[in-house]
């Protein structure tokens, strides 16, 4: 299945989208690396909320991927 009739435009579009995905995942990975110490501090301060902290970490990470993809 092709997006455009011209194969050259298809190749350029695929290269562009892969560049967007790469940037999104690199920035989201950086945000995830920054969130790990924050989650450890949250866990050390109150270990009763382990599941909530893990869900918060996952939600922020996936939210950052979605937001970055929308704005890139």
Contact map, one row per residue, 1 for C-alpha under 8 A:
111000000000000000000000000000000000000000000000000000000000000000000000
111110100100000000000000000000000000000000000000000000000000000000000000
111110000100000000000000000000000000000000000000000000000000000000000000
011111101100000000000000000000000000000000000000000000000000000000000000
011111100100000000000000000000000000000000000000000000000000000000000000
000111111100000000000000000000000000000000000000000000000000000000000000
010111111110000000000000000000000000000000000000000000000000000000000000
000001111111000000000000000000000000000000000000000000000000000000000000
000101111111100000000000000000000000000000000000000000000000000000000000
011111111111110000000000000000000000000000000000000000000000000000000000
000000111111111000000000000000000000000000000000000000000000000000000000
000000011111111100000000000000000000000000000000000000000000000000000000
000000001111111110000000000000000000000000000000000000000000000000000000
000000000111111111000000000000000000000000000000000000000000000000000000
000000000011111111100000000000000000000000000000000000000000000000000000
000000000001111111110000000000000000000000000000000000000000000000000000
000000000000111111111000000000000000000000000000000000000000000000000000
000000000000011111111100000000000000000000000000000000000000000000000000
000000000000001111111110000000000000000000000000000000000000000000000000
000000000000000111111111000000000000000000000000000000000000000000001001
000000000000000011111111100000000000000000000000000000000000000000001000
000000000000000001111111110000000000000000000000000000000000000000000000
000000000000000000111111111000000000000000000000000000000000000000000000
000000000000000000011111111100000000000000000000000000000000000010011001
000000000000000000001111111110000000000000000000000000000000000010000000
000000000000000000000111111111000000000000000000000000000000000000000000
000000000000000000000011111111100000000000000000000000000000000000010000
000000000000000000000001111111110000000000000000000000000000100110010000
000000000000000000000000111111111000000000000000000000000000000000000000
000000000000000000000000011111111100000000000000000000000000000000000000
000000000000000000000000001111111110000000000000000000000000100100000000
000000000000000000000000000111111111000000000000000000001000100000000000
000000000000000000000000000011111111100000000000000000000000000000000000
000000000000000000000000000001111111110000000000000000000000000000000000
000000000000000000000000000000111111111000000000000000001000000000000000
000000000000000000000000000000011111111100000000000000001000000000000000
000000000000000000000000000000001111111110000000000000000000000000000000
000000000000000000000000000000000111111111000000000000000000000000000000
000000000000000000000000000000000011111111100000000011001000000000000000
000000000000000000000000000000000001111111110000000000000000000000000000
000000000000000000000000000000000000111111111000000000000000000000000000
000000000000000000000000000000000000011111111110000010000000000000000000
000000000000000000000000000000000000001111111111110010000000000000000000
000000000000000000000000000000000000000111111110000000000000000000000000
000000000000000000000000000000000000000011111110000000000000000000000000
000000000000000000000000000000000000000001111111100000000000000000000000
000000000000000000000000000000000000000001111111110000000000000000000000
000000000000000000000000000000000000000000100111110000000000000000000000
000000000000000000000000000000000000000000100111111110000000000000000000
000000000000000000000000000000000000000000100011111111000000000000000000
000000000000000000000000000000000000000000000000111111100000000000000000
000000000000000000000000000000000000000000000000111111110000000000000000
000000000000000000000000000000000000001001100000111111111000000000000000
000000000000000000000000000000000000001000000000011111111100000000000000
000000000000000000000000000000000000000000000000001111111110000000000000
000000000000000000000000000000000000000000000000000111111111000000000000
000000000000000000000000000000010011001000000000000011111111100000000000
000000000000000000000000000000000000000000000000000001111111110000000000
000000000000000000000000000000000000000000000000000000111111111000000000
000000000000000000000000000000000000000000000000000000011111111100000000
000000000000000000000000000100110000000000000000000000001111111110000000
000000000000000000000000000000000000000000000000000000000111111111000000
000000000000000000000000000000000000000000000000000000000011111111100000
000000000000000000000000000100100000000000000000000000000001111111110000
000000000000000000000001100100000000000000000000000000000000111111111000
000000000000000000000000000000000000000000000000000000000000011111111100
000000000000000000000000000000000000000000000000000000000000001111111110
000000000000000000000001001100000000000000000000000000000000000111111111
000000000000000000011001000000000000000000000000000000000000000011111111
000000000000000000000000000000000000000000000000000000000000000001111111
000000000000000000000000000000000000000000000000000000000000000000111111
000000000000000000010001000000000000000000000000000000000000000000011111
